[in-house]
């Protein structure tokens, strides 16, 4: 498995969607719990963390993904070896 820095926006989206359920609205980026909002509007699904400002989104029509890192300047060690980031 590559590091979190090697992940695509689609990888981050899949991991966040899963962790949102398994981690009680948790953030795959900062590890916080009960801090991620799932927003669905205009054909776009976005997960936003109110703790670290991490955001990842998917356009349902085009399949395009966008990821904006959280408050950390680099990918945190927390997610580098987490099972749900594995392919």
C-alpha positions as CSV (number, residue, x, y, z in Angstrom):
1,X,0.0,0.0,0.0
2,X,1.3,3.5,-0.8
3,X,1.3,6.4,1.6
4,X,-1.7,8.6,2.0
5,X,0.1,11.2,-0.1
6,X,0.0,8.8,-3.1
7,X,-3.8,8.4,-2.9
8,X,-6.0,9.9,-5.5
9,X,-9.0,12.0,-4.7
10,X,-11.2,9.0,-5.6
11,X,-9.3,6.9,-3.1
12,X,-9.9,9.6,-0.4
13,X,-13.6,9.8,-1.3
14,X,-14.1,6.0,-1.0
15,X,-12.2,5.9,2.3
16,X,-14.1,8.9,3.7
17,X,-17.5,7.5,2.7
18,X,-16.7,4.2,4.5
19,X,-15.2,5.9,7.6
20,X,-18.2,8.3,7.8
21,X,-20.3,5.2,8.5
22,X,-17.8,3.1,10.5
23,X,-16.2,6.0,12.4
24,X,-19.5,7.6,13.6
25,X,-19.2,10.5,11.2
26,X,-15.5,10.4,11.6
27,X,-12.8,12.1,9.6
28,X,-10.4,9.9,7.7
29,X,-7.9,12.8,7.6
30,X,-7.6,14.0,11.2
31,X,-9.2,11.0,13.0
32,X,-11.9,13.1,14.7
33,X,-15.3,11.7,15.5
34,X,-18.7,13.3,15.0
35,X,-17.2,16.1,13.0
36,X,-17.9,15.2,9.3
37,X,-20.9,16.5,7.4
38,X,-22.2,14.7,4.3
39,X,-23.6,17.2,1.9
40,X,-25.5,16.2,-1.2
41,X,-26.7,18.9,-3.7
42,X,-26.7,19.7,-7.4
43,X,-25.4,16.2,-8.3
44,X,-22.4,16.5,-6.0
45,X,-21.7,14.5,-2.8
46,X,-19.2,16.2,-0.4
47,X,-17.8,15.2,3.0
48,X,-16.5,18.1,5.0
49,X,-14.7,17.9,8.4
50,X,-15.5,20.8,10.7
51,X,-12.5,20.0,12.8
52,X,-9.7,20.2,10.3
53,X,-11.4,21.5,7.1
54,X,-10.7,18.4,5.1
55,X,-13.0,18.1,2.2
56,X,-13.6,15.5,-0.5
57,X,-16.3,15.5,-3.1
58,X,-17.6,13.5,-6.1
59,X,-19.6,14.9,-9.0
60,X,-22.3,12.2,-9.6
61,X,-22.7,13.0,-13.3
62,X,-19.0,13.2,-14.4
63,X,-17.5,10.9,-11.7
64,X,-14.8,13.6,-11.1
65,X,-13.4,13.7,-7.6
66,X,-11.8,16.6,-5.7
67,X,-9.9,16.5,-2.4
68,X,-8.8,19.5,-0.3
69,X,-6.3,18.6,2.5
70,X,-7.2,19.5,6.1
71,X,-5.5,21.9,8.4
72,X,-2.3,19.8,8.5
73,X,0.2,20.8,5.9
74,X,1.1,17.3,5.2
75,X,-0.8,14.0,5.2
76,X,-1.1,13.0,8.8
77,X,0.6,9.7,10.0
78,X,-2.8,8.6,11.3
79,X,-4.2,7.5,8.0
80,X,-1.0,6.1,6.4
81,X,-1.5,2.5,7.8
82,X,-5.2,2.4,8.3
83,X,-6.9,-0.7,6.9
84,X,-9.8,1.2,5.3
85,X,-7.3,3.0,3.0
86,X,-6.3,-0.3,1.5
87,X,-7.4,-1.1,-2.0
